[in-house]
């Protein structure tokens, strides 16, 4: 009976560790002047840099990018472009005031445009 219990526990542990390796998620917060990148699971800060304008990042294979657009203004938008390995391009204008978006699993290229204002006439 002990062997069956140990075998089931070992199998559950192996499946859990395998499933955690399928997709690794990193978060990138894009503000007006700064970009912060951290590990989604541990909240460990991986990188911090200053920027102006457009920012391009590569999403490695089997990784999901959590994109947090935080311009601290409710009327702010950003143009986001995703380029897939097969050449397909997805482009949209997203709310950048304080919203979180997730990409498909990589590999892909993610381009975040500069902050713009919403103009209503």
Secondary structure, DSSP 8 states (H G I E B T S, - for coil): -HHHHHHHHHHHHHHHHHHHHH-EEEEEEE-SSEEEEEETTT--EEEEEE--S-EEEEE-BTEEEEEEE--S-TTEEEEEEEEETTS-EEEEEEE-SSEEEE--SBSEEEEE---EE----
